[in-house]
Amino acid sequence: MPQTQSTYLPRISHVLFIIIAGTAVLYVAKPVLVPLAFALVLAMLLLPLSRRMEKAGINRAIAIVACILLLLLTIAVIIGLLSWQLSSLMDDMNNIEHRFDSMLRKVQQFISAHTGINKNQQNEMVEQVNEESSASLISQITSLIMGGLLNCVLVLVYIFLLMYFRNHLMQFIKKAVPATQRSNVADIVHCAGDVSQQYLIGLSQMIVTLWIMYSIGFSIVGVKYAVFFAILCGTLEIIPFVGNLTGTAITVIMGVVQGGDFKLIAGILITYGLVQFIQSYILEPLVVGKGVNLNPLFTIVGIVIGEAIWGLPGMVLAVPVFGMIKIFCDHFEGLKPYGFLLGCGDKNNEPNGLMEKLRGIFMHK
């Protein structure tokens, strides 16, 4: 027993030290690492298209710029669709404000009846909070917008440089590791890139499919501005587990504010349930696949850790980053237990059911 403890305690201490030191570095270097991480993920998404264009004889720089322009065009189309629906929503803002004020009065009556705080006292409390936070809120919004624009420019520059100098970076990685590990490290890089591309492309296809399904479902149940809320719910899927719940909650709240009755709320929830069923049992196995192969428990843990360290960007990047960590662990003998812990087990032991056959047909396997 003492020998076993002397063997494992130093190893556990090293792992804990690496985790703590890595977390501290990630937290302190957030302004530098967040744009670089987003650029790396988006570069992996655009890399297959860039390679096809380069094989067709197009200059690498021109191919990369074309891929970035296509990415910007896609984002512009999404923003345009949201703006189109949002303009219609703003036209109905007077009615929405009237209904919201009516709901607010009912809430104030409920608070007054159950707590003894009358409406005037409630209004004074709200005004005091608004006066204290209005100035700081304006400065925070201004700095957030300026920082967001700067980060967007940095991400685009990083995407171009990462894609243009990808061979140079790969050569650096090979030179930086011992000769005995070069083939293994190269395999890790290629596997991480392939898995990330599969996940991101599949996620993009799934989001578009969710837009269509939510648009049909919300239109059938009678949600106003169904396309806007469909795009919102589908796009928030980039944050697993949390995003779809947030989008549906916003849709329900807006449905109530717009004067929706119990049937409308029930219709929204039924639509959400049906879409989640199709997403979980059809879209994810067929479109996204199991390339990342992360355990749902550690997916949620990764999202929580990402939010604690990097906020919202950390939640978005949690799944692909943890997928890369799992691949890294799977390629080193001493780290394989951690890779097994992060994963869902041995795929070869899974039942070969109907969904696996459909997935094989879809993936041309």
C-alpha positions as CSV (number, residue, x, y, z in Angstrom):
1,M,0.0,0.0,0.0
2,P,2.7,2.6,0.8
3,Q,4.4,1.8,-2.5
4,T,1.2,2.4,-4.4
5,Q,0.6,5.7,-2.6
6,S,4.2,6.8,-3.4
7,T,3.6,6.0,-7.0
8,Y,0.3,7.7,-7.5
9,L,0.4,10.7,-5.2
10,P,3.2,12.6,-7.2
11,R,1.2,11.9,-10.4
12,I,-2.0,13.2,-8.9
13,S,-0.1,16.3,-7.6
14,H,1.3,17.0,-11.1
15,V,-2.1,16.7,-12.7
16,L,-3.6,19.1,-10.1
17,F,-0.8,21.5,-10.6
18,I,-1.2,21.5,-14.4
19,I,-5.0,22.0,-14.1
20,I,-4.6,24.9,-11.6
21,A,-1.8,26.6,-13.5
22,G,-3.6,26.1,-16.9
23,T,-6.8,27.6,-15.5
24,A,-5.0,30.6,-14.1
25,V,-3.2,31.2,-17.4
26,L,-6.5,30.9,-19.3
27,Y,-8.2,33.4,-17.0
28,V,-5.5,36.0,-17.0
29,A,-4.8,35.7,-20.7
30,K,-8.5,35.9,-21.7
31,P,-8.3,39.1,-23.8
32,V,-5.5,37.4,-25.9
33,L,-6.7,33.8,-26.1
34,V,-10.4,34.3,-26.8
35,P,-10.0,35.9,-30.2
36,L,-7.3,33.4,-31.1
37,A,-9.4,30.4,-30.0
38,F,-12.4,31.6,-32.1
39,A,-10.1,32.2,-35.0
40,L,-8.6,28.7,-34.7
41,V,-12.1,27.1,-34.6
42,L,-13.4,29.1,-37.6
43,A,-10.1,28.4,-39.5
44,M,-10.7,24.7,-39.1
45,L,-14.3,25.2,-40.4
46,L,-13.1,27.1,-43.5
47,L,-10.0,24.9,-44.1
48,P,-11.7,22.2,-46.3
49,L,-13.1,24.8,-48.6
50,S,-9.8,26.6,-48.9
51,R,-8.0,23.4,-49.7
52,R,-10.5,22.6,-52.5
53,M,-10.0,26.1,-54.0
54,E,-6.2,25.7,-53.8
55,K,-6.3,22.3,-55.5
56,A,-8.3,24.0,-58.3
57,G,-5.3,26.3,-58.9
58,I,-6.4,29.4,-56.9
59,N,-3.7,31.2,-55.0
60,R,-3.8,30.4,-51.3
61,A,-4.2,34.0,-50.2
62,I,-7.0,34.6,-52.6
63,A,-8.7,31.3,-51.5
64,I,-8.5,32.3,-47.9
65,V,-9.9,35.8,-48.5
66,A,-12.7,34.2,-50.5
67,C,-13.5,31.9,-47.6
68,I,-13.5,34.8,-45.1
69,L,-15.8,36.8,-47.4
70,L,-18.1,33.8,-47.6
71,L,-18.2,33.6,-43.8
72,L,-18.9,37.3,-43.5
73,L,-21.7,37.0,-46.1
74,T,-23.3,34.1,-44.1
75,I,-23.2,36.2,-40.9
76,A,-24.6,39.2,-42.9
77,V,-27.5,37.1,-44.2
78,I,-28.3,35.9,-40.6
79,I,-28.2,39.4,-39.3
80,G,-30.3,40.6,-42.2
81,L,-33.0,38.0,-41.5
82,L,-33.0,38.9,-37.8
83,S,-33.2,42.6,-38.7
84,W,-36.0,42.1,-41.1
85,Q,-38.1,40.3,-38.5
86,L,-36.9,42.7,-35.7
87,S,-38.2,45.7,-37.7
88,S,-41.6,44.1,-37.8
89,L,-41.3,43.4,-34.1
90,M,-40.4,47.1,-33.4
91,D,-43.5,48.2,-35.3
92,D,-45.6,46.3,-32.8
93,M,-43.6,47.6,-29.9
94,N,-46.3,49.9,-28.7
95,N,-48.8,47.1,-28.2
96,I,-46.0,45.0,-26.6
97,E,-45.2,47.8,-24.1
98,H,-48.9,48.2,-23.3
99,R,-49.2,44.5,-22.5
100,F,-46.0,44.5,-20.6
101,D,-47.2,47.4,-18.5
102,S,-50.4,45.6,-17.8
103,M,-48.5,42.5,-16.7
104,L,-46.2,44.7,-14.6
105,R,-49.1,46.2,-12.7
106,K,-50.5,42.7,-12.0
107,V,-47.0,41.7,-10.6
108,Q,-46.9,44.9,-8.5
109,Q,-50.4,44.1,-7.1
110,F,-49.3,40.6,-6.3
111,I,-46.2,41.9,-4.4
112,S,-48.2,44.5,-2.6
113,A,-50.8,41.9,-1.5
114,H,-48.3,39.4,-0.3
115,T,-45.4,41.5,1.1
116,G,-47.0,44.8,2.1
117,I,-44.8,46.9,-0.1
118,N,-47.1,49.3,-2.0
119,K,-46.7,50.4,-5.6
120,N,-45.1,53.8,-4.7
121,Q,-42.4,52.1,-2.6
122,Q,-41.7,49.6,-5.4
123,N,-41.4,52.4,-8.0
124,E,-39.0,54.3,-5.7
125,M,-36.8,51.2,-5.3
126,V,-36.7,50.6,-9.0
127,E,-35.9,54.3,-9.7
128,Q,-33.1,54.2,-7.2
129,V,-31.5,51.1,-8.7
130,N,-31.8,52.7,-12.2
131,E,-30.2,55.9,-11.1
132,E,-27.2,54.0,-9.6
133,S,-26.7,51.7,-12.5
134,S,-27.5,53.9,-15.5
135,A,-24.2,55.6,-15.8
136,S,-22.2,52.4,-15.3
137,L,-24.5,50.6,-17.7
138,I,-23.8,53.1,-20.5
139,S,-20.1,52.9,-20.0
140,Q,-20.2,49.1,-20.0
141,I,-22.3,48.9,-23.2
142,T,-19.9,51.4,-24.9
143,S,-16.8,49.4,-23.9
144,L,-18.5,46.2,-24.8
145,I,-19.3,47.4,-28.3
146,M,-15.8,48.8,-28.9
147,G,-14.2,45.6,-27.5
148,G,-16.4,43.4,-29.7
149,L,-15.5,45.3,-32.9
150,L,-11.8,45.1,-32.1
151,N,-12.1,41.4,-31.3
152,C,-14.0,40.8,-34.6
153,V,-11.2,42.4,-36.6
154,L,-8.6,40.4,-34.6
155,V,-10.4,37.2,-35.3
156,L,-10.5,37.8,-39.1
157,V,-6.8,38.7,-39.1
158,Y,-6.0,35.6,-37.1
159,I,-8.1,33.4,-39.4
160,F,-6.1,34.6,-42.4
161,L,-2.7,34.1,-40.8
162,L,-3.5,30.7,-39.3
163,M,-4.7,29.4,-42.6
164,Y,-2.0,31.0,-44.7
165,F,0.9,29.8,-42.4
166,R,-0.6,26.4,-41.5
167,N,2.3,24.5,-43.0
168,H,4.8,26.6,-41.2
169,L,3.0,26.1,-37.9
170,M,2.9,22.4,-38.5
171,Q,6.6,22.3,-39.1
172,F,7.2,24.2,-35.9
173,I,5.2,21.6,-33.9
174,K,7.2,18.8,-35.4
175,K,10.5,20.5,-34.6
176,A,9.4,21.3,-31.1
177,V,8.8,17.7,-30.0
178,P,11.2,14.8,-29.8
179,A,11.8,12.8,-33.0
180,T,10.2,9.7,-31.5
181,Q,6.9,11.6,-30.9
182,R,6.7,13.6,-34.2
183,S,4.5,11.1,-36.0
184,N,2.2,10.8,-32.9
185,V,1.9,14.6,-32.6
186,A,1.2,15.0,-36.3
187,D,-1.5,12.4,-35.9
188,I,-3.0,14.3,-33.0
189,V,-3.1,17.6,-35.0
190,H,-4.8,15.9,-38.0
191,C,-7.3,14.0,-35.8
192,A,-8.1,17.2,-33.9
193,G,-8.6,19.1,-37.1
194,D,-10.8,16.4,-38.7
195,V,-13.0,16.0,-35.6
196,S,-13.4,19.8,-35.2
197,Q,-14.3,20.1,-38.9
198,Q,-16.8,17.3,-38.7
199,Y,-18.4,18.8,-35.5
200,L,-18.5,22.4,-36.9
201,I,-19.9,21.5,-40.3
202,G,-22.4,19.1,-38.7
203,L,-23.4,21.8,-36.2
204,S,-23.9,24.4,-39.0
205,Q,-26.1,21.9,-40.9
206,M,-28.1,21.2,-37.8
207,I,-28.6,24.9,-37.0
208,V,-30.0,25.5,-40.5
209,T,-32.3,22.5,-40.1
210,L,-33.5,23.8,-36.7
211,W,-34.3,27.2,-38.3
212,I,-36.6,25.4,-40.7
213,M,-38.3,23.2,-38.1
214,Y,-38.8,26.0,-35.6
215,S,-40.1,28.3,-38.3
216,I,-42.7,25.7,-39.3
217,G,-43.6,24.8,-35.8
218,F,-43.9,28.3,-34.5
219,S,-45.9,29.4,-37.6
220,I,-48.4,26.5,-37.0
221,V,-49.0,27.3,-33.4
222,G,-49.4,31.0,-34.1
223,V,-46.3,32.7,-32.8
224,K,-45.8,36.2,-34.1
225,Y,-42.6,36.8,-35.9
226,A,-42.0,33.1,-36.0
227,V,-38.9,33.3,-38.3
228,F,-37.2,35.7,-35.8
229,F,-37.7,33.4,-32.9
230,A,-36.8,30.3,-35.0
231,I,-33.5,31.8,-36.0
232,L,-32.9,32.9,-32.4
233,C,-33.6,29.4,-31.0
234,G,-31.6,27.6,-33.7
235,T,-28.6,29.9,-33.5
236,L,-28.4,29.6,-29.7
237,E,-27.7,25.9,-30.3
238,I,-24.0,26.7,-30.5
239,I,-24.2,26.7,-26.7
240,P,-25.2,23.1,-26.0
241,F,-28.0,22.4,-23.4
242,V,-28.2,26.1,-22.4
243,G,-28.8,27.8,-25.7
244,N,-32.0,26.0,-26.8
245,L,-33.6,26.4,-23.3
246,T,-32.7,30.1,-23.4
247,G,-34.2,30.6,-26.8
248,T,-37.4,28.8,-26.0
249,A,-37.8,30.7,-22.7
250,I,-37.5,34.0,-24.6
251,T,-40.1,32.8,-27.1
252,V,-42.5,31.8,-24.3
253,I,-42.0,35.2,-22.5
254,M,-42.6,37.1,-25.7
255,G,-45.6,35.0,-26.4
256,V,-47.0,35.9,-23.0
257,V,-46.2,39.6,-23.4
258,Q,-47.8,39.6,-26.9
259,G,-51.1,38.4,-25.3
260,G,-50.7,34.7,-26.0
261,D,-53.1,32.3,-24.2
262,F,-52.4,28.9,-22.7
263,K,-52.8,27.2,-26.1
264,L,-50.0,29.3,-27.6
265,I,-47.7,28.6,-24.7
266,A,-48.5,24.9,-24.9
267,G,-47.9,25.0,-28.6
268,I,-44.5,26.6,-28.1
269,L,-43.5,23.9,-25.5
270,I,-44.8,21.1,-27.7
271,T,-42.8,22.5,-30.7
272,Y,-39.7,22.6,-28.5
273,G,-40.2,19.0,-27.3
274,L,-40.7,17.7,-30.8
275,V,-37.7,19.6,-32.2
276,Q,-35.5,18.4,-29.3
277,F,-36.7,14.8,-29.9
278,I,-35.8,15.0,-33.7
279,Q,-32.5,16.8,-32.8
280,S,-31.4,14.2,-30.2
281,Y,-32.4,11.0,-32.0
282,I,-32.1,12.0,-35.7
283,L,-30.1,15.1,-36.4
284,E,-27.2,14.6,-33.9
285,P,-26.6,11.0,-34.9
286,L,-27.0,11.6,-38.6
287,V,-25.6,15.1,-39.2
288,V,-23.3,15.9,-36.3
289,G,-22.3,12.4,-35.6
290,K,-20.2,11.2,-32.7
291,G,-16.8,12.5,-33.8
292,V,-16.3,14.5,-30.6
293,N,-17.6,11.6,-28.5
294,L,-17.8,13.6,-25.3
295,N,-19.6,12.3,-22.2
296,P,-22.7,14.5,-21.6
297,L,-21.7,14.9,-18.0
298,F,-18.3,16.4,-18.9
299,T,-19.9,18.4,-21.7
300,I,-22.0,20.2,-19.1
301,V,-18.9,20.4,-16.8
302,G,-17.0,21.9,-19.7
303,I,-19.7,24.5,-20.4
304,V,-19.7,25.5,-16.7
305,I,-15.9,25.7,-16.6
306,G,-15.8,27.7,-19.9
307,E,-18.4,30.2,-18.6
308,A,-16.4,30.6,-15.3
309,I,-13.2,31.3,-17.1
310,W,-14.1,33.0,-20.3
311,G,-17.8,33.9,-19.9
312,L,-20.1,33.4,-23.0
313,P,-17.2,32.7,-25.4
314,G,-16.1,29.9,-23.1
315,M,-19.5,28.3,-23.3
316,V,-19.4,28.4,-27.1
317,L,-15.9,27.0,-27.3
318,A,-16.3,24.4,-24.6
319,V,-17.3,21.4,-26.7
320,P,-14.7,21.7,-29.5
321,V,-11.9,22.5,-26.9
322,F,-12.8,19.5,-24.7
323,G,-13.0,17.4,-27.8
324,M,-9.4,18.3,-28.7
325,I,-8.3,17.6,-25.1
326,K,-9.9,14.2,-25.4
327,I,-8.0,13.5,-28.6
328,F,-4.7,14.6,-27.0
329,C,-5.3,12.3,-24.0
330,D,-6.2,9.3,-26.3
331,H,-2.8,9.5,-28.1
332,F,-0.6,9.2,-25.0
333,E,-0.5,6.0,-22.9
334,G,-0.3,7.8,-19.6
335,L,-3.3,10.0,-20.4
336,K,-5.6,7.4,-21.9
337,P,-7.6,6.9,-18.7
338,Y,-8.5,10.7,-18.8
339,G,-9.5,10.4,-22.4
340,F,-11.7,7.4,-21.5
341,L,-13.3,9.5,-18.7
342,L,-14.1,12.4,-21.0
343,G,-15.6,10.0,-23.7
344,C,-18.7,7.9,-23.9
345,G,-16.9,4.5,-23.8
346,D,-16.0,2.1,-26.6
347,K,-17.9,2.7,-29.8
348,N,-17.3,-0.9,-30.8
349,N,-19.4,-2.1,-28.0
350,E,-22.5,-0.1,-28.9
351,P,-25.5,-1.8,-30.4
352,N,-25.7,-1.6,-34.2
353,G,-29.2,-0.3,-34.3
354,L,-31.3,1.4,-37.0
355,M,-29.9,4.8,-36.3
356,E,-26.3,3.5,-36.7
357,K,-27.2,2.0,-40.1
358,L,-28.8,5.3,-41.2
359,R,-25.8,7.2,-40.0
360,G,-23.5,4.9,-41.9
361,I,-25.5,5.5,-45.1
362,F,-25.6,9.2,-44.5
363,M,-21.8,9.4,-43.9
364,H,-21.2,7.1,-46.9
365,K,-19.6,4.4,-44.7
